[in-house]
Amino acid sequence: MNPLKSITGTIVSGIILSIIIIFVMGRGGAVNPLEFWVWVHVLVGIAWIGLLYYFNFVQVPAQAVATADSDGPGPAAIGKYVAPLALLWFRWAAVATWITGALALEALHTADGSGFVAAFTFQQGYQVIGMGAWLGTIMLFNVWVLIWPNQKKVLGLVEASDAEKAKAKFIALMASRTNTLLSIPMILGMTGHMHGMPF
């Protein structure tokens, strides 16, 4: 049976390959909780931000082109089949990214107290990653409070008038574009903490 024929098989195979690599190249049994949580955080973060970029760079422009094409199949297939599934993965990847980021902050912190609190209160040595954590939190809020409730109206998952759908479409788009904007300095905060700022 080819594991690449299903998404579950692909993911499980990737995890198994990672475990093999850990045993071959690891530090001989020493547990590194920081690396574990950062690794998982990056994995789910790629899913979240990848879908964010997909929506902004691919789906929204494609919907506009499909709507304008009077001879084409129209945007219904995207709205009915692709968008709901992509939004499911998008919103739960956002939650998983935030939670694993919080766990990574705890594992990063070696002093007494909470790494989560140190980052969110911009304590010494945690300012850069704290900025990234705050931006990620704002982005998570936008996903669940602005994007998802309004997308449900746009996709017809909840009752809405045409005027309400038009307003919901604008709010969801602006929140998504805000998240795209915020993702750029957020990623700088995530990478800059360990590697320093580019300049």
C-alpha positions in Angstrom: 0.0 0.0 0.0 1.4 3.3 -1.1 1.2 5.9 1.9 1.3 8.7 -0.6 -2.2 7.8 -1.9 -3.8 9.4 1.2 -3.0 12.6 3.2 -3.1 10.6 6.4 -0.5 8.1 5.1 1.7 11.0 3.8 1.6 12.7 7.2 2.2 9.5 9.2 5.1 8.6 6.9 6.6 12.1 7.3 6.4 11.7 11.1 8.0 8.2 11.0 10.8 9.5 8.7 11.4 12.4 11.2 11.6 9.9 14.1 14.1 7.8 12.2 16.2 11.0 11.6 15.9 11.9 15.3 17.4 8.6 16.3 20.1 8.7 13.6 21.2 12.3 14.1 19.9 13.1 17.6 21.9 13.7 20.7 21.7 10.2 22.1 18.4 10.3 24.1 18.5 13.8 25.6 15.0 15.2 25.4 14.8 18.7 23.9 11.3 20.0 24.6 12.1 23.4 23.0 13.0 21.8 19.7 10.0 19.5 19.8 7.5 22.4 20.3 9.3 24.7 17.8 9.2 21.9 15.2 5.5 21.3 15.7 4.9 25.1 15.8 6.6 25.5 12.5 4.7 22.6 10.9 1.3 23.8 11.9 2.4 27.4 11.2 3.3 26.6 7.7 -0.2 25.1 7.2 -1.8 28.3 8.7 0.3 30.9 6.9 0.4 28.8 3.7 -3.4 28.8 3.6 -3.5 32.5 4.4 -1.3 33.2 1.4 -3.3 30.7 -0.7 -6.5 32.7 0.0 -4.9 36.1 -0.6 -2.6 35.2 -3.6 -4.7 32.5 -5.3 -8.3 32.0 -4.3 -9.5 35.6 -4.0 -8.0 36.6 -7.4 -9.3 33.4 -9.0 -12.8 34.0 -7.6 -12.8 37.5 -9.2 -11.6 36.1 -12.6 -14.2 33.2 -12.4 -17.0 35.7 -11.6 -16.0 37.9 -14.5 -15.8 35.0 -17.0 -19.3 34.6 -18.4 -18.3 31.6 -20.4 -16.5 29.8 -17.6 -17.8 27.4 -14.9 -18.0 30.3 -12.4 -16.8 30.5 -8.8 -19.3 28.1 -7.3 -17.0 25.1 -7.2 -14.4 27.1 -5.2 -17.0 28.4 -2.9 -18.8 25.1 -2.4 -16.0 22.6 -2.3 -12.6 24.2 -1.8 -13.2 27.2 0.5 -15.0 25.4 3.3 -12.3 22.7 3.5 -9.5 25.2 3.3 -11.2 27.4 6.0 -11.5 24.3 8.2 -7.8 23.6 8.0 -7.0 27.4 8.2 -8.8 28.1 11.4 -7.7 25.0 13.3 -4.1 25.4 12.1 -4.3 28.9 13.5 -5.3 27.5 16.9 -2.6 24.8 16.8 0.0 27.3 15.8 -0.9 29.6 18.7 -1.0 26.7 21.3 2.3 25.2 20.2 3.9 28.7 20.1 2.8 29.1 23.8 4.3 25.7 24.6 7.5 26.7 22.8 7.7 29.9 24.8 7.4 27.9 28.1 10.1 25.5 26.9 12.4 28.4 25.9 12.2 30.1 29.3 14.9 28.8 31.7 14.4 31.2 34.6 11.7 31.0 37.2 8.3 32.0 36.0 6.5 31.7 32.7 8.1 32.1 29.2 4.6 32.9 27.9 4.3 35.8 30.4 7.9 36.9 29.7 7.1 37.2 26.0 3.7 38.8 26.3 5.1 41.4 28.8 8.2 42.1 26.7 10.6 41.1 29.5 14.4 41.4 28.9 15.4 39.0 26.1 11.8 38.3 25.1 11.0 41.6 23.3 11.4 40.3 19.7 9.6 37.1 20.2 7.0 38.9 22.3 6.3 41.2 19.4 5.8 38.1 17.2 3.6 36.4 19.8 1.4 39.5 20.0 1.0 39.7 16.2 0.2 36.0 16.1 -2.5 36.5 18.8 -4.0 39.4 16.8 -4.0 37.2 13.7 -5.7 34.3 15.7 -8.4 36.8 16.9 -8.9 37.9 13.3 -9.4 34.3 12.1 -12.0 33.4 14.6 -13.8 36.7 15.3 -13.7 38.4 11.9 -12.8 36.0 9.1 -14.7 32.8 9.9 -18.0 34.3 11.0 -18.1 36.5 7.9 -17.0 33.7 5.6 -19.9 31.6 6.9 -22.2 34.3 5.5 -20.3 34.6 2.2 -20.4 30.8 1.7 -24.1 30.5 2.6 -23.4 28.4 5.7 -25.5 30.8 7.7 -28.5 32.9 6.5 -27.6 36.4 5.2 -29.1 38.9 2.9 -27.2 40.1 -0.2 -26.2 43.3 1.6 -25.0 41.3 4.6 -23.0 39.0 2.4 -21.4 42.0 0.6 -20.5 43.5 4.0 -19.2 40.2 5.3 -17.1 39.7 2.2 -15.4 43.0 2.7 -14.8 42.5 6.4 -13.4 39.0 5.8 -11.1 40.2 3.0 -9.8 43.2 5.1 -9.1 40.9 8.1 -7.4 38.4 5.8 -5.3 41.1 4.2 -4.5 42.5 7.7 -3.3 39.0 8.7 -1.1 38.8 5.5 0.4 42.2 6.4 1.0 41.1 10.1 2.4 37.7 9.1 5.5 39.4 7.6 6.7 41.1 10.9 5.4 38.2 12.9 7.7 35.8 11.1 10.5 38.3 11.6 9.8 38.1 15.4 9.8 34.3 15.3 13.1 34.1 13.5 14.7 37.2 14.9 14.6 35.9 18.5 17.0 33.1 17.8 19.0 34.5 14.9 18.9 38.3 15.5 17.5 41.0 13.4 18.6 41.2 9.7 20.2 44.6 10.2 
